[in-house]
Amino acid sequence: MSSSRAAAPIAVLLYATAVIAGGASAENYDHLKDPISALMAGYGGPFWLYLLFGLYNGLLLLFALGLKPGSRAGR
């Protein structure tokens, strides 16, 4: 499995972790009522939450770059 393909499942786990941990650390956040964007908007969350979402975005970019035409192994 190439590194770009391996990035996808890691990104999903990282995103879920960021949302669950971020929601647990926010006082007025409700996972069932509030959108995920509310974790960052007006919350000013802790540094580790910004870091987790930043890592997720990096992994998503790596995966997307692997999807470009002609990126298959053996071509």
Biopython code that builds the backbone (N, CA, C, O; Angstrom):
import numpy as np
from Bio.PDB.StructureBuilder import StructureBuilder

atoms = [
    (1, "MET", "N", (0.851, -1.172, 0.000)),
    (1, "MET", "CA", (0.000, 0.000, 0.000)),
    (1, "MET", "C", (0.897, 1.234, 0.000)),
    (1, "MET", "O", (1.816, 1.337, 0.813)),
    (2, "SER", "N", (0.634, 2.164, -0.903)),
    (2, "SER", "CA", (1.452, 3.366, -0.991)),
    (2, "SER", "C", (1.148, 4.288, 0.183)),
    (2, "SER", "O", (0.124, 4.150, 0.852)),
    (3, "SER", "N", (2.050, 5.225, 0.419)),
    (3, "SER", "CA", (1.872, 6.128, 1.553)),
    (3, "SER", "C", (0.632, 6.995, 1.397)),
    (3, "SER", "O", (-0.007, 7.349, 2.388)),
    (4, "SER", "N", (0.285, 7.341, 0.153)),
    (4, "SER", "CA", (-0.907, 8.167, -0.028)),
    (4, "SER", "C", (-2.181, 7.370, 0.273)),
    (4, "SER", "O", (-3.144, 7.922, 0.806)),
    (5, "ARG", "N", (-2.191, 6.102, -0.057)),
    (5, "ARG", "CA", (-3.359, 5.279, 0.269)),
    (5, "ARG", "C", (-3.426, 4.974, 1.751)),
    (5, "ARG", "O", (-4.519, 4.860, 2.307)),
    (6, "ALA", "N", (-2.300, 4.843, 2.394)),
    (6, "ALA", "CA", (-2.288, 4.595, 3.834)),
    (6, "ALA", "C", (-2.742, 5.822, 4.604)),
    (6, "ALA", "O", (-3.188, 5.709, 5.746)),
    (7, "ALA", "N", (-2.632, 6.993, 3.990)),
    (7, "ALA", "CA", (-3.020, 8.229, 4.667)),
    (7, "ALA", "C", (-4.520, 8.301, 4.902)),
    (7, "ALA", "O", (-4.952, 8.905, 5.884)),
    (8, "ALA", "N", (-5.321, 7.710, 4.040)),
    (8, "ALA", "CA", (-6.779, 7.818, 4.145)),
    (8, "ALA", "C", (-7.334, 7.223, 5.446)),
    (8, "ALA", "O", (-8.041, 7.929, 6.165)),
    (9, "PRO", "N", (-7.046, 5.967, 5.778)),
    (9, "PRO", "CA", (-7.618, 5.443, 7.026)),
    (9, "PRO", "C", (-7.045, 6.119, 8.264)),
    (9, "PRO", "O", (-7.739, 6.258, 9.271)),
    (10, "ILE", "N", (-5.795, 6.537, 8.199)),
    (10, "ILE", "CA", (-5.200, 7.257, 9.330)),
    (10, "ILE", "C", (-5.894, 8.601, 9.497)),
    (10, "ILE", "O", (-6.158, 9.027, 10.621)),
    (11, "ALA", "N", (-6.193, 9.272, 8.384)),
    (11, "ALA", "CA", (-6.879, 10.558, 8.443)),
    (11, "ALA", "C", (-8.272, 10.416, 9.050)),
    (11, "ALA", "O", (-8.694, 11.264, 9.836)),
    (12, "VAL", "N", (-8.978, 9.362, 8.695)),
    (12, "VAL", "CA", (-10.322, 9.137, 9.241)),
    (12, "VAL", "C", (-10.258, 8.947, 10.753)),
    (12, "VAL", "O", (-11.049, 9.536, 11.489)),
    (13, "LEU", "N", (-9.330, 8.136, 11.211)),
    (13, "LEU", "CA", (-9.183, 7.914, 12.658)),
    (13, "LEU", "C", (-8.773, 9.190, 13.378)),
    (13, "LEU", "O", (-9.268, 9.478, 14.468)),
    (14, "LEU", "N", (-7.877, 9.949, 12.776)),
    (14, "LEU", "CA", (-7.419, 11.194, 13.377)),
    (14, "LEU", "C", (-8.557, 12.210, 13.460)),
    (14, "LEU", "O", (-8.694, 12.911, 14.463)),
    (15, "TYR", "N", (-9.366, 12.289, 12.416)),
    (15, "TYR", "CA", (-10.502, 13.213, 12.408)),
    (15, "TYR", "C", (-11.513, 12.836, 13.492)),
    (15, "TYR", "O", (-11.985, 13.699, 14.231)),
    (16, "ALA", "N", (-11.839, 11.561, 13.584)),
    (16, "ALA", "CA", (-12.787, 11.104, 14.608)),
    (16, "ALA", "C", (-12.246, 11.388, 16.006)),
    (16, "ALA", "O", (-12.992, 11.810, 16.889)),
    (17, "THR", "N", (-10.963, 11.159, 16.207)),
    (17, "THR", "CA", (-10.341, 11.438, 17.497)),
    (17, "THR", "C", (-10.413, 12.919, 17.825)),
    (17, "THR", "O", (-10.731, 13.290, 18.955)),
    (18, "ALA", "N", (-10.119, 13.775, 16.841)),
    (18, "ALA", "CA", (-10.152, 15.219, 17.063)),
    (18, "ALA", "C", (-11.556, 15.689, 17.421)),
    (18, "ALA", "O", (-11.724, 16.515, 18.318)),
    (19, "VAL", "N", (-12.558, 15.170, 16.731)),
    (19, "VAL", "CA", (-13.934, 15.598, 16.995)),
    (19, "VAL", "C", (-14.397, 15.120, 18.371)),
    (19, "VAL", "O", (-15.005, 15.885, 19.119)),
    (20, "ILE", "N", (-14.119, 13.880, 18.702)),
    (20, "ILE", "CA", (-14.568, 13.341, 19.993)),
    (20, "ILE", "C", (-13.827, 14.004, 21.147)),
    (20, "ILE", "O", (-14.451, 14.425, 22.121)),
    (21, "ALA", "N", (-12.504, 14.102, 21.050)),
    (21, "ALA", "CA", (-11.726, 14.715, 22.125)),
    (21, "ALA", "C", (-12.007, 16.211, 22.228)),
    (21, "ALA", "O", (-12.094, 16.756, 23.328)),
    (22, "GLY", "N", (-12.147, 16.874, 21.081)),
    (22, "GLY", "CA", (-12.449, 18.300, 21.101)),
    (22, "GLY", "C", (-13.810, 18.579, 21.707)),
    (22, "GLY", "O", (-13.972, 19.524, 22.479)),
    (23, "GLY", "N", (-14.786, 17.760, 21.358)),
    (23, "GLY", "CA", (-16.117, 17.925, 21.925)),
    (23, "GLY", "C", (-16.153, 17.660, 23.414)),
    (23, "GLY", "O", (-16.898, 18.309, 24.149)),
    (24, "ALA", "N", (-15.356, 16.716, 23.857)),
    (24, "ALA", "CA", (-15.307, 16.424, 25.290)),
    (24, "ALA", "C", (-14.629, 17.547, 26.081)),
    (24, "ALA", "O", (-14.929, 17.757, 27.257)),
    (25, "SER", "N", (-13.711, 18.266, 25.419)),
    (25, "SER", "CA", (-12.990, 19.326, 26.133)),
    (25, "SER", "C", (-13.728, 20.665, 26.103)),
    (25, "SER", "O", (-13.401, 21.559, 26.885)),
    (26, "ALA", "N", (-14.712, 20.821, 25.220)),
    (26, "ALA", "CA", (-15.480, 22.065, 25.133)),
    (26, "ALA", "C", (-16.665, 22.002, 26.094)),
    (26, "ALA", "O", (-17.411, 21.023, 26.118)),
    (27, "GLU", "N", (-16.822, 23.040, 26.866)),
    (27, "GLU", "CA", (-17.875, 23.034, 27.881)),
    (27, "GLU", "C", (-19.288, 23.049, 27.286)),
    (27, "GLU", "O", (-20.160, 22.309, 27.741)),
    (28, "ASN", "N", (-19.509, 23.871, 26.294)),
    (28, "ASN", "CA", (-20.864, 24.055, 25.767)),
    (28, "ASN", "C", (-21.101, 23.338, 24.452)),
    (28, "ASN", "O", (-22.026, 23.696, 23.723)),
    (29, "TYR", "N", (-20.307, 22.352, 24.130)),
    (29, "TYR", "CA", (-20.452, 21.641, 22.861)),
    (29, "TYR", "C", (-21.241, 20.361, 23.072)),
    (29, "TYR", "O", (-20.975, 19.602, 24.004)),
    (30, "ASP", "N", (-22.209, 20.127, 22.206)),
    (30, "ASP", "CA", (-23.016, 18.910, 22.246)),
    (30, "ASP", "C", (-22.870, 18.213, 20.902)),
    (30, "ASP", "O", (-23.217, 18.779, 19.865)),
    (31, "HIS", "N", (-22.357, 16.984, 20.916)),
    (31, "HIS", "CA", (-22.115, 16.245, 19.679)),
    (31, "HIS", "C", (-23.382, 16.041, 18.857)),
    (31, "HIS", "O", (-23.307, 15.959, 17.631)),
    (32, "LEU", "N", (-24.528, 15.958, 19.493)),
    (32, "LEU", "CA", (-25.773, 15.705, 18.784)),
    (32, "LEU", "C", (-26.438, 16.973, 18.246)),
    (32, "LEU", "O", (-27.189, 16.912, 17.273)),
    (33, "LYS", "N", (-26.171, 18.106, 18.868)),
    (33, "LYS", "CA", (-26.852, 19.340, 18.477)),
    (33, "LYS", "C", (-25.976, 20.295, 17.680)),
    (33, "LYS", "O", (-26.484, 21.012, 16.818)),
    (34, "ASP", "N", (-24.680, 20.324, 17.944)),
    (34, "ASP", "CA", (-23.797, 21.322, 17.350)),
    (34, "ASP", "C", (-23.025, 20.760, 16.166)),
    (34, "ASP", "O", (-22.638, 19.591, 16.166)),
    (35, "PRO", "N", (-22.799, 21.609, 15.143)),
    (35, "PRO", "CA", (-21.981, 21.152, 14.013)),
    (35, "PRO", "C", (-20.509, 21.058, 14.422)),
    (35, "PRO", "O", (-20.077, 21.698, 15.381)),
    (36, "ILE", "N", (-19.763, 20.263, 13.692)),
    (36, "ILE", "CA", (-18.344, 20.084, 14.002)),
    (36, "ILE", "C", (-17.590, 21.402, 13.906)),
    (36, "ILE", "O", (-16.644, 21.628, 14.660)),
    (37, "SER", "N", (-17.999, 22.273, 12.988)),
    (37, "SER", "CA", (-17.316, 23.559, 12.839)),
    (37, "SER", "C", (-17.434, 24.415, 14.101)),
    (37, "SER", "O", (-16.624, 25.319, 14.308)),
    (38, "ALA", "N", (-18.413, 24.146, 14.930)),
    (38, "ALA", "CA", (-18.574, 24.904, 16.170)),
    (38, "ALA", "C", (-17.448, 24.619, 17.162)),
    (38, "ALA", "O", (-17.248, 25.386, 18.104)),
    (39, "LEU", "N", (-16.718, 23.532, 16.963)),
    (39, "LEU", "CA", (-15.595, 23.250, 17.849)),
    (39, "LEU", "C", (-14.523, 24.326, 17.767)),
    (39, "LEU", "O", (-13.874, 24.638, 18.766)),
    (40, "MET", "N", (-14.336, 24.888, 16.591)),
    (40, "MET", "CA", (-13.291, 25.875, 16.398)),
    (40, "MET", "C", (-13.840, 27.302, 16.347)),
    (40, "MET", "O", (-13.154, 28.236, 16.762)),
    (41, "ALA", "N", (-15.049, 27.484, 15.852)),
    (41, "ALA", "CA", (-15.626, 28.818, 15.693)),
    (41, "ALA", "C", (-16.037, 29.381, 17.055)),
    (41, "ALA", "O", (-16.945, 28.861, 17.704)),
    (42, "GLY", "N", (-15.377, 30.417, 17.463)),
    (42, "GLY", "CA", (-15.717, 31.068, 18.712)),
    (42, "GLY", "C", (-15.256, 30.321, 19.949)),
    (42, "GLY", "O", (-15.408, 30.819, 21.065)),
    (43, "TYR", "N", (-14.704, 29.153, 19.770)),
    (43, "TYR", "CA", (-14.270, 28.346, 20.917)),
    (43, "TYR", "C", (-12.836, 28.656, 21.280)),
    (43, "TYR", "O", (-12.493, 28.739, 22.460)),
    (44, "GLY", "N", (-11.987, 28.828, 20.264)),
    (44, "GLY", "CA", (-10.574, 29.069, 20.555)),
    (44, "GLY", "C", (-9.993, 27.894, 21.317)),
    (44, "GLY", "O", (-9.387, 28.064, 22.375)),
    (45, "GLY", "N", (-10.179, 26.714, 20.776)),
    (45, "GLY", "CA", (-9.785, 25.475, 21.443)),
    (45, "GLY", "C", (-8.314, 25.388, 21.779)),
    (45, "GLY", "O", (-7.530, 26.252, 21.387)),
    (46, "PRO", "N", (-7.938, 24.356, 22.498)),
    (46, "PRO", "CA", (-6.538, 24.177, 22.886)),
    (46, "PRO", "C", (-5.648, 23.891, 21.678)),
    (46, "PRO", "O", (-6.120, 23.485, 20.616)),
    (47, "PHE", "N", (-4.366, 24.111, 21.869)),
    (47, "PHE", "CA", (-3.394, 23.936, 20.791)),
    (47, "PHE", "C", (-3.456, 22.533, 20.206)),
    (47, "PHE", "O", (-3.354, 22.380, 18.989)),
    (48, "TRP", "N", (-3.620, 21.509, 21.028)),
    (48, "TRP", "CA", (-3.612, 20.137, 20.532)),
    (48, "TRP", "C", (-4.762, 19.883, 19.563)),
    (48, "TRP", "O", (-4.644, 19.042, 18.672)),
    (49, "LEU", "N", (-5.881, 20.603, 19.729)),
    (49, "LEU", "CA", (-6.997, 20.412, 18.803)),
    (49, "LEU", "C", (-6.660, 20.992, 17.432)),
    (49, "LEU", "O", (-6.972, 20.386, 16.407)),
    (50, "TYR", "N", (-6.026, 22.160, 17.409)),
    (50, "TYR", "CA", (-5.561, 22.734, 16.148)),
    (50, "TYR", "C", (-4.545, 21.807, 15.486)),
    (50, "TYR", "O", (-4.545, 21.640, 14.267)),
    (51, "LEU", "N", (-3.687, 21.213, 16.297)),
    (51, "LEU", "CA", (-2.679, 20.290, 15.784)),
    (51, "LEU", "C", (-3.317, 19.054, 15.156)),
    (51, "LEU", "O", (-2.911, 18.631, 14.074)),
    (52, "LEU", "N", (-4.306, 18.476, 15.820)),
    (52, "LEU", "CA", (-4.980, 17.287, 15.278)),
    (52, "LEU", "C", (-5.681, 17.592, 13.956)),
    (52, "LEU", "O", (-5.573, 16.820, 13.004)),
    (53, "PHE", "N", (-6.393, 18.710, 13.897)),
    (53, "PHE", "CA", (-7.062, 19.064, 12.644)),
    (53, "PHE", "C", (-6.044, 19.412, 11.564)),
    (53, "PHE", "O", (-6.282, 19.135, 10.389)),
    (54, "GLY", "N", (-4.924, 20.010, 11.934)),
    (54, "GLY", "CA", (-3.872, 20.300, 10.966)),
    (54, "GLY", "C", (-3.250, 19.031, 10.404)),
    (54, "GLY", "O", (-3.002, 18.943, 9.201)),
    (55, "LEU", "N", (-2.994, 18.050, 11.260)),
    (55, "LEU", "CA", (-2.467, 16.767, 10.796)),
    (55, "LEU", "C", (-3.462, 16.059, 9.885)),
    (55, "LEU", "O", (-3.082, 15.451, 8.885)),
    (56, "TYR", "N", (-4.729, 16.143, 10.240)),
    (56, "TYR", "CA", (-5.774, 15.552, 9.397)),
    (56, "TYR", "C", (-5.741, 16.182, 8.007)),
    (56, "TYR", "O", (-5.781, 15.477, 6.999)),
    (57, "ASN", "N", (-5.669, 17.500, 7.958)),
    (57, "ASN", "CA", (-5.641, 18.188, 6.661)),
    (57, "ASN", "C", (-4.411, 17.800, 5.851)),
    (57, "ASN", "O", (-4.498, 17.664, 4.631)),
    (58, "GLY", "N", (-3.275, 17.621, 6.502)),
    (58, "GLY", "CA", (-2.071, 17.189, 5.802)),
    (58, "GLY", "C", (-2.214, 15.791, 5.221)),
    (58, "GLY", "O", (-1.799, 15.539, 4.090)),
    (59, "LEU", "N", (-2.798, 14.887, 5.987)),
    (59, "LEU", "CA", (-3.021, 13.526, 5.497)),
    (59, "LEU", "C", (-4.036, 13.506, 4.356)),
    (59, "LEU", "O", (-3.897, 12.732, 3.409)),
    (60, "LEU", "N", (-5.043, 14.347, 4.449)),
    (60, "LEU", "CA", (-6.027, 14.435, 3.383)),
    (60, "LEU", "C", (-5.377, 14.945, 2.093)),
    (60, "LEU", "O", (-5.678, 14.458, 1.004)),
    (61, "LEU", "N", (-4.494, 15.918, 2.227)),
    (61, "LEU", "CA", (-3.778, 16.431, 1.058)),
    (61, "LEU", "C", (-2.881, 15.357, 0.450)),
    (61, "LEU", "O", (-2.825, 15.213, -0.771)),
    (62, "LEU", "N", (-2.182, 14.605, 1.295)),
    (62, "LEU", "CA", (-1.326, 13.528, 0.806)),
    (62, "LEU", "C", (-2.148, 12.488, 0.047)),
    (62, "LEU", "O", (-1.733, 12.017, -1.012)),
    (63, "PHE", "N", (-3.300, 12.137, 0.581)),
    (63, "PHE", "CA", (-4.175, 11.179, -0.097)),
    (63, "PHE", "C", (-4.663, 11.738, -1.431)),
    (63, "PHE", "O", (-4.675, 11.026, -2.435)),
    (64, "ALA", "N", (-5.064, 13.004, -1.446)),
    (64, "ALA", "CA", (-5.565, 13.617, -2.676)),
    (64, "ALA", "C", (-4.481, 13.677, -3.751)),
    (64, "ALA", "O", (-4.770, 13.471, -4.930)),
    (65, "LEU", "N", (-3.255, 13.952, -3.363)),
    (65, "LEU", "CA", (-2.162, 13.984, -4.330)),
    (65, "LEU", "C", (-1.930, 12.598, -4.934)),
    (65, "LEU", "O", (-1.515, 12.486, -6.087)),
    (66, "GLY", "N", (-2.191, 11.569, -4.176)),
    (66, "GLY", "CA", (-2.053, 10.208, -4.675)),
    (66, "GLY", "C", (-3.140, 9.805, -5.645)),
    (66, "GLY", "O", (-2.999, 8.801, -6.343)),
    (67, "LEU", "N", (-4.219, 10.560, -5.706)),
    (67, "LEU", "CA", (-5.331, 10.240, -6.603)),
    (67, "LEU", "C", (-5.197, 10.870, -7.982)),
    (67, "LEU", "O", (-5.989, 10.579, -8.878)),
    (68, "LYS", "N", (-4.215, 11.719, -8.153)),
    (68, "LYS", "CA", (-4.083, 12.405, -9.440)),
    (68, "LYS", "C", (-3.843, 11.390, -10.570)),
    (68, "LYS", "O", (-3.303, 10.312, -10.321)),
    (69, "PRO", "N", (-4.235, 11.720, -11.796)),
    (69, "PRO", "CA", (-4.058, 10.795, -12.917)),
    (69, "PRO", "C", (-2.583, 10.411, -13.113)),
    (69, "PRO", "O", (-1.688, 11.251, -13.013)),
    (70, "GLY", "N", (-2.363, 9.159, -13.386)),
    (70, "GLY", "CA", (-0.998, 8.678, -13.624)),
    (70, "GLY", "C", (-0.219, 8.400, -12.366)),
    (70, "GLY", "O", (0.998, 8.223, -12.423)),
    (71, "SER", "N", (-0.893, 8.356, -11.216)),
    (71, "SER", "CA", (-0.173, 8.134, -9.968)),
    (71, "SER", "C", (-0.127, 6.659, -9.555)),
    (71, "SER", "O", (0.434, 6.332, -8.510)),
    (72, "ARG", "N", (-0.706, 5.773, -10.357)),
    (72, "ARG", "CA", (-0.703, 4.350, -10.016)),
    (72, "ARG", "C", (0.696, 3.779, -10.153)),
    (72, "ARG", "O", (1.457, 4.163, -11.041)),
    (73, "ALA", "N", (1.014, 2.876, -9.280)),
    (73, "ALA", "CA", (2.308, 2.214, -9.332)),
    (73, "ALA", "C", (2.422, 1.418, -10.624)),
    (73, "ALA", "O", (1.464, 0.765, -11.037)),
    (74, "GLY", "N", (3.565, 1.465, -11.252)),
    (74, "GLY", "CA", (3.781, 0.722, -12.479)),
    (74, "GLY", "C", (3.530, 1.514, -13.744)),
    (74, "GLY", "O", (3.703, 0.998, -14.848)),
    (75, "ARG", "N", (3.138, 2.723, -13.598)),
    (75, "ARG", "CA", (2.913, 3.584, -14.773)),
    (75, "ARG", "C", (4.112, 4.420, -15.035)),
    (75, "ARG", "O", (4.121, 5.209, -15.979)),
]
sb = StructureBuilder()
sb.init_structure("model")
sb.init_model(0)
sb.init_chain("A")
sb.init_seg("    ")
for serial, (resi, resn, name, xyz) in enumerate(atoms, 1):
    if name == "N":
        sb.init_residue(resn, " ", resi, " ")
    sb.init_atom(name, np.array(xyz, "f"), 0.0, 1.0, " ", f" {name:<3s}", serial, name[0])
structure = sb.get_structure()
